[in-house]
């Protein structure tokens, strides 16, 4: 046998995610029964990608101007003339609904002297530059320029606004600035087969954004693995099976990966000293972190009596039944046959480069991390809640983005629930990672073979784009 044949096959002792799903009280969707982790090597990842201004500028040209990326929601531009501004690095795009069934993305710069055409979202009947009055129709064609007699060299038919490609997916608008980019359908690969939840039937109920003092990849990497739970979130260990998490990475699917974290079961780090009653009690004490954060209505009020675990039962089963009971009382949808895992577990996907939707039967979180201009030492972090309407068909309007000041904690935002202080625990590490990478004499970071395989998968995809 080849001495390297077993590399990447080691897993944490104890029940796997699939072992837990075998015991769920309802049938589990086939998409969550998929298990695949291709061994991608164990080489270090160079640190310059996180700290170098030169890398950041090259990344903007090679990656961000060539990949499909989430720009806004269709529901944010429902009427003709509605538009949002999407900015990445030095690029600015106007995402505008030009017809009831058409969305376009224009470069946000006047072709006369370069002034931005729009600086905020809204509704317009034309795109007019405030500087000298040059204007374009919503279809991107130029209107007669002011003082046309002085511009005999400008012909409207050759002065159309440059465009980016646009695609829509389950209510989300994606753009690609490369005119030769592959279609979004093929870019996603098999992602649609394994992300099964109808985001188009949900509305944006919360949108929080904050500038963080670290590279965008450092921030994103922190949220696509559970290895850090043991040190960063020790309060979760009695009810989150962190080291037993499942990581799905596919060498032939470079643009997406996934992890599944079991909740309502103990971490293998503490399993020998934790009873099922301990799992349930600590889950209640932590205010049902993920469930509440994802709008899943598992609300635990002061004075709520903790249910008893029946003989032979588990805390996980009790929590799933509690969730179904609350949903039956607050929702018009039927969740009686919904799998326990869809109600309880943290199921996180990454669609390259930075669309991070969580799975779940009721509501979902979306994370988005982006460069902050061309600064390698800062980024923007966004948390979006996509919630199911209380009445089917009655879709509330999407909320506006809310920027959090640098000196404000996520814990100070009541709508985030317990996700706020947990997000703060994560963010506390990030500036010190950025600083440490600059001080470190070792030229690369060293990743585990399994628990950090999503980080390796993401960085290998990044390298492909950087080297094209």
Order of alpha helices (4+ residues) and beta strands (2+ residues): alpha-beta-alpha-alpha-beta-beta-beta-beta-beta-beta-beta-beta-beta-alpha-alpha-beta-alpha-alpha-beta-beta-alpha-alpha-alpha-alpha-beta-beta-beta-beta-beta-alpha-beta-alpha
